Amino acid sequence: MRPKSSSLTLITLLAFLWASLITCQAQSVDLVSQNTALQYIPKAVATSLEKSQIPTEAISISVVEIAPGRPGKITAKTEVDWRSKQAMNPASTMKLLTTLTGLDVLGPQYRWRTNVYTDGLIRQGTLKGNLYLQGTGDPKLVPEEMVKMMKALQNLGIQKIDGNLFFDRSAYAPNIMEHNTIDGESLRAYNVPPDPLLYAFRTLSFQLGKSRTADFIDISYTPPLSQLKVINQMQLVDQSCDSWKSNIRFNLDPEGGIVNTNQLLTAQFSGSFPNSCKGVNYNVVALDANTFLTQGFAAAWELAGGTWAQAPTGKSASVPLASRLLLQFEGISLADDVQDINKYSNNVMARQLMLTLALEKMGKPATTENGELVIQSWLKGLGLQFPELVIENGSGLSRNEAISAEHLTQLLVAARNLSVADTFYNSLPIAGTDGTMRNRLMAHLRKFLYSKKKPEARIKTGSLADVRAISGYVMSKSGKMYAVTSFINHPNAWRGLEAHDQLLAWLLNDGPEPKHAR
């Protein structure tokens, strides 16, 4: 019989050996994990991630080569698959799903309608009665379109309006129009809530710049409002234009929540403005929807030469049953709207497109829940199943929306088989040319300046705090087409732009070719 001390020593030794074995296995797994990461992530991308302190577990990549197949069908071959099945926050790349569904379900030539009713009569150039505006969610009812509406009203023989304005927003459920934000920045233009009668994105855009004739700051604004006065108390300073906004103080008096929608508004600017700034935009959402639309409509009518018996005080109301339709005004086509949504990542336009899907297919009032049902039904009709998909508003301005890189790439592949394929493709930002990709990949693209075949990247971008995303198509230097999606979800995601650019540059150079193998 061994002494107790010997037994304890043996047990201790065995325990130590077992712990060492576990440690070695863990280290082995870690090494395999890193090797796998290098195997599936292009070297330049992996190097950029390491430099930016973004772990490989925080990125997903899906690259598929798209090639023509039998007539009407395409084939797809997976080239890169790194954590592509993982549900991730896609930020604004979620707009690809919303816009493609909209184009295919509603058609590129679909147009929103803004109906104008009256409870009065037109006599000797005067409309004696009220105007009722009933919206269906036109996302781009901008000043240029309002000018056309005013002309159409005048073509009916109206020169003077002796009545008030009423706004019918029954197309949307009331909770849809509540001003909820994910970052508390309620005055920022990207946070504008949906509105069936959305005018000029409900955003006042001030243009600031040094006067050409004197040391003075010129301030203009759009859209025109009937009761807005600008007070300019800013001073020119000799500074760079990089941080021009930080020294500007803006005040609107009175602010939102105004009871009287036609009262005088004062926009006051003070502080300093760099004389090196050639022209910048200061955008603010500072008025309630009724005041903004009332004063915008009134100004447009007056600029068109129309008059009022008395200034209107616009109010919310349903169109009375006894009223008659004066005008059905149609906005620009959906194809043109989708260009704005994807190239410039307009959040409220994307949200209103999703609500339009609900309105057209399931009736009013439109809800995001019904919009999601329409999108899910459309996906099912294409034979696409995305069980991880979470849609909150269809714009990507959400902490809850989710999709996998694999499935968003799958959507891009499916798009090539649809009749709207080219319209969808042309709506995406072109690297080095326009939209949110205007200043991306410039150095890489210059390498192909004198090439007969110029490669191209059409990429939708997405960004939130802790999120960077890209998704779209790359035409390589040899003419191959790739569908690519990559998400980074990490506190250092803001540093990931270079990694995504490296991925796109790799594809422009035919990265997956054997000579460039990982």
C-alpha positions as CSV (number, residue, x, y, z in Angstrom):
1,M,0.0,0.0,0.0
2,R,1.4,3.4,-1.1
3,P,1.7,6.2,1.4
4,K,-1.0,8.9,1.2
5,S,1.5,11.4,0.1
6,S,2.5,9.3,-2.9
7,S,-1.2,9.0,-3.9
8,L,-1.7,12.7,-3.6
9,T,1.4,13.4,-5.7
10,L,0.2,11.0,-8.4
11,I,-3.3,12.6,-8.4
12,T,-1.8,16.1,-8.6
13,L,0.5,15.0,-11.5
14,L,-2.4,13.5,-13.4
15,A,-4.5,16.7,-12.8
16,F,-1.6,18.8,-14.1
17,L,-1.2,16.6,-17.2
18,W,-5.0,16.8,-17.9
19,A,-5.0,20.6,-17.5
20,S,-2.0,20.8,-19.8
21,L,-3.7,18.7,-22.4
22,I,-6.9,20.8,-22.3
23,T,-4.7,24.0,-22.6
24,C,-2.9,22.5,-25.6
25,Q,-6.2,21.5,-27.3
26,A,-7.6,25.0,-26.7
27,Q,-4.5,26.6,-28.2
28,S,-4.7,24.2,-31.1
29,V,-8.4,25.1,-31.7
30,D,-7.4,28.8,-31.6
31,L,-4.7,28.3,-34.1
32,V,-7.0,26.4,-36.4
33,S,-9.6,29.2,-36.0
34,Q,-7.0,31.8,-37.1
35,N,-5.8,29.7,-40.0
36,T,-9.4,29.2,-41.1
37,A,-10.0,32.9,-40.9
38,L,-7.0,33.5,-43.1
39,Q,-8.2,30.8,-45.5
40,Y,-11.6,32.4,-46.0
41,I,-10.7,36.1,-45.6
42,P,-8.6,37.6,-48.4
43,K,-5.2,38.5,-47.0
44,A,-5.5,42.3,-47.5
45,V,-8.8,42.3,-45.7
46,A,-7.4,40.2,-42.8
47,T,-4.5,42.5,-42.5
48,S,-6.7,45.6,-42.4
49,L,-9.0,44.0,-39.8
50,E,-6.0,43.3,-37.6
51,K,-4.7,46.8,-38.0
52,S,-8.1,48.2,-37.1
53,Q,-8.4,45.9,-34.1
54,I,-11.5,44.3,-35.4
55,P,-11.7,40.5,-34.6
56,T,-12.5,38.1,-37.3
57,E,-15.5,37.0,-35.3
58,A,-17.0,40.5,-35.8
59,I,-17.2,40.3,-39.6
60,S,-19.2,38.2,-42.0
61,I,-18.4,37.9,-45.8
62,S,-20.4,36.4,-48.6
63,V,-19.1,36.5,-52.2
64,V,-20.7,34.7,-55.1
65,E,-19.7,34.7,-58.7
66,I,-22.8,35.3,-61.0
67,A,-22.6,33.8,-64.5
68,P,-25.2,33.4,-67.3
69,G,-26.9,30.0,-67.3
70,R,-29.7,28.7,-69.5
71,P,-32.0,31.3,-71.0
72,G,-33.6,33.4,-68.3
73,K,-31.6,31.8,-65.5
74,I,-28.2,32.6,-63.9
75,T,-25.8,30.4,-62.0
76,A,-24.0,31.3,-58.8
77,K,-20.7,29.9,-57.4
78,T,-19.7,30.7,-53.8
79,E,-16.2,32.2,-53.7
80,V,-15.9,33.5,-50.1
81,D,-17.9,32.3,-47.2
82,W,-16.9,33.7,-43.8
83,R,-19.5,33.5,-41.0
84,S,-22.0,34.2,-43.8
85,K,-24.9,32.4,-42.0
86,Q,-24.6,34.5,-38.9
87,A,-27.5,37.0,-38.4
88,M,-26.0,40.5,-38.2
89,N,-27.2,44.1,-38.1
90,P,-27.1,45.2,-41.8
91,A,-27.7,49.0,-41.2
92,S,-28.8,50.7,-44.4
93,T,-28.0,47.7,-46.7
94,M,-31.5,46.5,-45.5
95,K,-32.8,49.0,-48.0
96,L,-31.9,46.6,-50.8
97,L,-34.6,44.2,-49.6
98,T,-37.2,47.0,-49.3
99,T,-36.4,48.6,-52.7
100,L,-36.2,45.3,-54.7
101,T,-39.5,44.2,-53.2
102,G,-41.0,47.5,-54.1
103,L,-39.8,47.5,-57.7
104,D,-41.0,43.9,-58.3
105,V,-44.3,44.2,-56.5
106,L,-45.4,47.7,-57.5
107,G,-43.4,48.1,-60.7
108,P,-40.8,50.8,-61.6
109,Q,-43.5,53.1,-63.1
110,Y,-45.6,53.1,-59.9
111,R,-46.5,56.7,-58.8
112,W,-47.8,57.9,-55.5
113,R,-51.0,60.0,-55.5
114,T,-51.7,63.1,-53.5
115,N,-55.5,63.8,-53.7
116,V,-56.9,67.4,-53.4
117,Y,-60.5,67.6,-52.4
118,T,-62.8,70.6,-51.8
119,D,-66.1,71.2,-50.1
120,G,-66.7,74.4,-52.1
121,L,-67.1,75.8,-55.7
122,I,-65.0,77.8,-58.1
123,R,-66.5,81.1,-59.0
124,Q,-64.9,83.8,-61.1
125,G,-61.4,82.5,-60.3
126,T,-62.0,82.1,-56.6
127,L,-62.4,78.8,-54.8
128,K,-65.0,79.5,-52.1
129,G,-64.4,76.5,-49.8
130,N,-61.7,74.5,-48.1
131,L,-58.9,72.4,-49.6
132,Y,-58.4,68.9,-48.2
133,L,-55.0,67.2,-49.0
134,Q,-55.1,63.4,-48.7
135,G,-51.7,61.7,-48.9
136,T,-50.7,58.2,-49.8
137,G,-47.1,58.5,-48.7
138,D,-45.3,60.2,-51.6
139,P,-41.7,60.1,-50.3
140,K,-40.6,62.9,-52.6
141,L,-43.2,65.6,-52.6
142,V,-40.5,68.3,-52.8
143,P,-40.7,72.0,-53.8
144,E,-40.3,71.2,-57.5
145,E,-43.3,68.9,-57.3
146,M,-45.3,71.4,-55.3
147,V,-44.8,73.9,-58.1
148,K,-46.4,71.4,-60.5
149,M,-49.3,70.9,-58.1
150,M,-49.9,74.7,-57.9
151,K,-49.9,75.0,-61.7
152,A,-52.4,72.1,-61.9
153,L,-54.7,73.9,-59.4
154,Q,-54.5,77.1,-61.4
155,N,-55.3,75.2,-64.6
156,L,-58.7,74.4,-62.9
157,G,-59.4,78.2,-63.0
158,I,-58.4,78.9,-59.4
159,Q,-56.5,82.2,-58.7
160,K,-57.7,82.8,-55.2
161,I,-58.6,80.5,-52.3
162,D,-61.2,81.6,-49.8
163,G,-61.0,78.8,-47.3
164,N,-58.7,76.8,-45.1
165,L,-56.3,73.8,-45.5
166,F,-57.0,70.4,-44.0
167,F,-54.7,67.4,-44.0
168,D,-55.9,63.8,-44.2
169,R,-53.2,61.3,-43.0
170,S,-55.5,58.3,-42.6
171,A,-53.3,56.2,-45.0
172,Y,-51.0,55.4,-42.0
173,A,-51.7,54.1,-38.6
174,P,-51.2,56.9,-36.0
175,N,-48.3,55.2,-34.2
176,I,-46.3,55.1,-37.5
177,M,-46.0,58.9,-37.4
178,E,-44.7,59.1,-33.9
179,H,-41.2,60.6,-33.7
180,N,-39.2,57.8,-32.1
181,T,-35.4,57.7,-32.6
182,I,-32.6,55.2,-31.8
183,D,-30.2,58.0,-30.8
184,G,-32.3,60.8,-29.4
185,E,-31.3,63.1,-32.3
186,S,-34.9,64.1,-33.1
187,L,-33.8,67.3,-35.0
188,R,-31.6,65.4,-37.5
189,A,-33.0,64.9,-41.0
190,Y,-32.2,61.1,-41.0
191,N,-34.6,60.6,-38.2
192,V,-37.7,62.2,-39.8
193,P,-40.7,59.9,-39.2
194,P,-43.0,58.7,-42.0
195,D,-45.9,60.9,-43.0
196,P,-48.6,60.3,-45.7
197,L,-48.2,64.0,-46.5
198,L,-44.5,64.3,-46.2
199,Y,-43.3,67.5,-47.7
200,A,-39.6,68.2,-48.5
201,F,-38.7,65.5,-45.9
202,R,-40.0,67.9,-43.3
203,T,-36.5,69.4,-43.3
204,L,-35.4,73.0,-43.4
205,S,-32.2,73.2,-45.4
206,F,-30.2,76.4,-45.0
207,Q,-27.4,77.1,-47.5
208,L,-24.5,79.1,-45.9
209,G,-21.6,80.6,-47.7
210,K,-19.4,83.7,-47.9
211,S,-20.8,86.4,-50.1
212,R,-19.1,86.9,-53.5
213,T,-19.4,90.6,-53.2
214,A,-18.4,91.4,-49.6
215,D,-17.1,90.0,-46.3
216,F,-20.6,88.8,-45.5
217,I,-22.3,85.5,-44.9
218,D,-25.2,84.7,-47.3
219,I,-28.0,82.5,-45.9
220,S,-30.8,81.1,-48.1
221,Y,-33.1,78.2,-47.4
222,T,-35.5,75.6,-48.9
223,P,-38.3,74.9,-49.1
224,P,-39.9,78.4,-49.1
225,L,-42.2,79.0,-46.1
226,S,-44.7,81.7,-45.9
227,Q,-43.9,83.0,-42.4
228,L,-40.1,82.4,-41.9
229,K,-37.6,85.2,-41.2
230,V,-33.9,84.6,-41.0
231,I,-31.7,86.6,-38.7
232,N,-28.0,86.4,-39.4
233,Q,-25.7,87.4,-36.5
234,M,-22.7,85.3,-37.5
235,Q,-19.2,86.5,-37.9
236,L,-16.7,85.5,-40.6
237,V,-13.4,84.0,-39.2
238,D,-10.2,82.9,-40.8
239,Q,-10.4,79.2,-40.2
240,S,-10.5,75.9,-42.2
241,C,-14.0,74.6,-43.2
242,D,-13.4,71.2,-41.6
243,S,-15.5,71.8,-38.4
244,W,-17.7,74.7,-39.6
245,K,-20.8,73.4,-37.8
246,S,-19.3,73.3,-34.3
247,N,-19.2,77.1,-34.0
248,I,-22.7,77.8,-35.2
249,R,-25.6,78.4,-32.9
250,F,-29.1,78.0,-34.3
251,N,-32.4,78.9,-32.7
252,L,-35.9,78.7,-34.2
253,D,-38.6,80.7,-32.4
254,P,-41.2,79.5,-31.7
255,E,-40.1,75.8,-32.0
256,G,-42.3,72.8,-32.7
257,G,-45.7,72.2,-31.2
258,I,-47.1,75.5,-32.5
259,V,-50.9,75.8,-32.1
260,N,-51.1,78.6,-34.8
261,T,-49.6,77.1,-38.0
262,N,-49.4,80.4,-39.8
263,Q,-47.6,82.5,-37.2
264,L,-44.2,84.2,-37.8
265,L,-41.1,82.0,-37.4
266,T,-37.7,83.4,-36.7
267,A,-34.6,81.4,-37.6
268,Q,-31.6,82.9,-35.8
269,F,-27.9,82.1,-36.6
270,S,-25.1,83.3,-34.4
271,G,-21.5,82.3,-33.8
272,S,-18.7,82.1,-36.3
273,F,-18.4,80.8,-39.8
274,P,-15.1,80.1,-41.7
275,N,-14.4,82.3,-44.7
276,S,-12.9,79.3,-46.5
277,C,-16.3,77.5,-46.8
278,K,-17.6,77.8,-50.3
279,G,-21.1,76.7,-49.4
280,V,-22.5,74.2,-46.9
281,N,-26.0,72.9,-45.9
282,Y,-27.3,73.2,-42.4
283,N,-30.3,70.8,-42.2
284,V,-32.8,70.8,-39.3
285,V,-36.1,69.2,-38.5
286,A,-37.6,71.8,-36.1
287,L,-41.3,72.2,-37.1
288,D,-44.3,70.1,-36.5
289,A,-45.7,68.4,-39.6
290,N,-48.8,70.7,-40.0
291,T,-46.9,73.9,-39.6
292,F,-44.3,72.8,-42.1
293,L,-46.9,71.7,-44.7
294,T,-49.2,74.7,-44.2
295,Q,-46.5,77.3,-44.6
296,G,-44.9,75.3,-47.5
297,F,-48.2,75.0,-49.4
298,A,-49.0,78.7,-48.7
299,A,-45.6,79.9,-50.0
300,A,-45.8,77.7,-53.1
301,W,-49.3,79.0,-53.9
302,E,-48.1,82.6,-53.5
303,L,-45.0,82.1,-55.5
304,A,-47.2,80.8,-58.3
305,G,-49.1,84.0,-58.2
306,G,-52.1,82.7,-56.2
307,T,-53.7,84.6,-53.4
308,W,-55.7,83.9,-50.2
309,A,-58.7,85.5,-48.8
310,Q,-56.9,85.0,-45.5
311,A,-53.8,83.1,-44.5
312,P,-54.5,79.4,-44.0
313,T,-54.2,77.7,-40.6
314,G,-53.8,74.1,-41.6
315,K,-55.3,71.4,-39.5
316,S,-55.7,67.7,-39.4
317,A,-59.0,66.3,-40.6
318,S,-60.5,63.5,-42.6
319,V,-61.9,64.3,-46.1
320,P,-65.7,64.8,-45.7
321,L,-67.9,62.4,-47.6
322,A,-69.7,65.3,-49.3
323,S,-66.5,66.8,-50.7
324,R,-65.4,66.3,-54.4
325,L,-62.1,65.5,-55.9
326,L,-60.4,68.5,-57.5
327,L,-57.1,67.0,-58.4
328,Q,-55.2,63.7,-58.3
329,F,-51.6,64.7,-58.3
330,E,-49.0,62.1,-59.2
331,G,-45.4,62.2,-58.0
332,I,-42.3,60.9,-59.7
333,S,-41.9,57.2,-60.6
334,L,-40.9,54.6,-58.1
335,A,-37.8,53.9,-60.2
336,D,-36.6,57.5,-59.6
337,D,-37.5,57.2,-55.9
338,V,-35.4,54.0,-55.6
339,Q,-32.4,55.8,-57.0
340,D,-32.6,58.3,-54.2
341,I,-33.2,55.6,-51.6
342,N,-30.2,53.5,-52.5
343,K,-27.7,56.1,-53.8
344,Y,-28.2,58.5,-50.9
345,S,-29.5,56.1,-48.3
346,N,-32.7,58.1,-47.5
347,N,-34.3,56.5,-44.4
348,V,-37.8,58.0,-44.5
349,M,-38.2,57.3,-48.2
350,A,-37.4,53.6,-47.6
351,R,-39.8,53.5,-44.6
352,Q,-42.5,55.0,-46.7
353,L,-41.9,52.5,-49.5
354,M,-42.4,49.6,-47.1
355,L,-45.6,51.3,-45.8
356,T,-46.8,51.7,-49.4
357,L,-46.4,47.9,-49.9
358,A,-48.7,47.5,-46.9
359,L,-51.1,50.2,-48.2
360,E,-51.4,48.8,-51.7
361,K,-51.6,45.1,-50.8
362,M,-53.4,45.1,-47.5
363,G,-55.3,48.4,-47.4
364,K,-55.2,51.3,-44.9
365,P,-54.1,52.2,-42.4
366,A,-50.7,51.0,-43.4
367,T,-48.5,49.4,-40.6
368,T,-44.9,48.2,-40.6
369,E,-46.2,44.8,-39.6
370,N,-48.3,44.5,-42.8
371,G,-45.3,45.8,-44.8
372,E,-43.2,43.0,-43.4
373,L,-46.0,40.5,-44.3
374,V,-45.9,41.7,-47.9
375,I,-42.1,41.4,-48.1
376,Q,-42.1,37.9,-46.5
377,S,-44.8,36.8,-48.9
378,W,-42.8,38.1,-51.8
379,L,-39.6,36.3,-50.6
380,K,-41.7,33.1,-50.3
381,G,-42.9,33.5,-53.8
382,L,-39.3,33.6,-55.0
383,G,-38.5,30.4,-53.1
384,L,-36.3,32.4,-50.6
385,Q,-36.4,31.5,-46.9
386,F,-34.6,33.8,-44.5
387,P,-35.5,32.5,-41.0
388,E,-33.1,34.9,-39.3
389,L,-34.6,38.0,-41.0
390,V,-35.9,40.7,-38.7
391,I,-37.6,43.8,-40.2
392,E,-38.4,46.7,-38.0
393,N,-38.9,49.6,-40.5
394,G,-37.3,48.5,-43.8
395,S,-34.6,51.3,-43.7
396,G,-31.9,49.8,-41.6
397,L,-32.1,52.7,-39.1
398,S,-32.6,50.1,-36.4
399,R,-30.8,48.2,-33.7
400,N,-33.1,45.2,-34.2
401,E,-33.1,44.6,-37.9
402,A,-31.1,41.6,-38.9
403,I,-30.2,39.4,-41.8
404,S,-27.3,37.1,-42.8
405,A,-24.7,38.1,-45.4
406,E,-25.4,34.8,-47.2
407,H,-29.1,35.7,-47.6
408,L,-28.6,39.3,-48.6
409,T,-26.1,38.0,-51.3
410,Q,-28.7,35.4,-52.3
411,L,-31.2,38.3,-52.7
412,L,-28.7,40.0,-55.1
413,V,-28.4,36.9,-57.1
414,A,-32.2,36.4,-57.3
415,A,-32.5,40.0,-58.5
416,R,-30.6,39.2,-61.7
417,N,-33.5,36.9,-62.7
418,L,-36.2,39.6,-62.3
419,S,-37.6,41.9,-64.9
420,V,-36.5,44.9,-62.7
421,A,-32.8,43.6,-62.6
422,D,-31.3,46.6,-64.5
423,T,-33.5,49.2,-62.7
424,F,-32.3,47.8,-59.4
425,Y,-28.7,47.5,-60.4
426,N,-28.6,51.1,-61.7
427,S,-30.0,52.4,-58.4
428,L,-26.9,51.4,-56.5
429,P,-24.1,53.9,-55.7
430,I,-21.1,53.7,-58.1
431,A,-17.7,53.6,-56.4
432,G,-15.8,56.7,-57.2
433,T,-18.7,58.3,-59.0
434,D,-21.9,59.0,-57.0
435,G,-24.0,58.5,-53.9
436,T,-22.5,57.2,-50.7
437,M,-19.7,55.5,-52.7
438,R,-18.6,58.8,-54.4
439,N,-15.3,59.0,-52.6
440,R,-14.6,55.3,-52.2
441,L,-12.0,53.2,-54.1
442,M,-10.7,56.2,-55.9
443,A,-7.0,55.1,-55.8
444,H,-7.9,51.5,-56.8
445,L,-10.1,52.6,-59.7
446,R,-7.3,54.9,-61.1
447,K,-5.3,51.8,-61.8
448,F,-7.8,50.9,-64.5
449,L,-8.0,54.4,-66.0
450,Y,-6.6,53.3,-69.4
451,S,-8.0,49.8,-69.4
452,K,-10.3,48.8,-72.3
453,K,-12.7,47.1,-69.8
454,K,-13.2,49.3,-66.8
455,P,-14.2,47.4,-63.7
456,E,-17.1,48.7,-61.6
457,A,-18.5,48.4,-58.1
458,R,-22.1,49.2,-57.4
459,I,-22.4,49.0,-53.7
460,K,-25.1,49.9,-51.1
461,T,-23.4,51.1,-47.9
462,G,-24.6,51.0,-44.3
463,S,-23.4,52.6,-41.1
464,L,-24.6,52.9,-37.5
465,A,-22.7,53.2,-34.3
466,D,-20.8,49.8,-34.1
467,V,-22.0,48.8,-37.6
468,R,-20.5,49.0,-41.1
469,A,-21.9,47.2,-44.0
470,I,-21.6,46.8,-47.8
471,S,-23.7,44.9,-50.3
472,G,-23.9,45.0,-54.1
473,Y,-22.2,44.0,-57.3
474,V,-18.7,44.1,-58.6
475,M,-17.7,43.8,-62.2
476,S,-14.1,42.7,-62.2
477,K,-11.4,43.7,-64.7
478,S,-11.9,40.5,-66.6
479,G,-15.7,41.1,-66.9
480,K,-16.8,38.7,-64.1
481,M,-19.8,39.7,-62.0
482,Y,-19.7,39.1,-58.2
483,A,-22.4,39.6,-55.7
484,V,-20.8,40.6,-52.4
485,T,-22.1,41.3,-48.8
486,S,-20.1,42.0,-45.7
487,F,-21.2,43.2,-42.2
488,I,-19.0,44.3,-39.3
489,N,-20.7,44.5,-36.0
490,H,-18.2,45.7,-33.4
491,P,-17.4,48.9,-31.4
492,N,-14.5,49.4,-33.8
493,A,-16.7,49.0,-36.9
494,W,-16.1,52.6,-37.8
495,R,-12.5,51.6,-38.6
496,G,-13.7,48.9,-40.9
497,L,-14.2,51.0,-44.0
498,E,-10.7,50.2,-45.3
499,A,-11.2,46.4,-44.8
500,H,-14.4,46.6,-46.9
501,D,-12.6,48.7,-49.5
502,Q,-9.8,46.0,-49.6
503,L,-12.5,43.4,-50.2
504,L,-14.0,45.3,-53.1
505,A,-10.6,46.1,-54.6
506,W,-9.7,42.4,-54.4
507,L,-12.8,41.6,-56.4
508,L,-12.1,44.3,-58.9
509,N,-8.8,42.6,-59.5
510,D,-10.4,39.1,-59.9
511,G,-9.4,38.1,-56.4
512,P,-10.9,34.6,-56.5
513,E,-8.7,33.7,-59.5
514,P,-6.3,30.7,-58.7
515,K,-3.3,33.0,-58.9
516,H,-4.8,35.2,-56.2
517,A,-5.9,32.3,-54.1
518,R,-6.2,32.7,-50.4
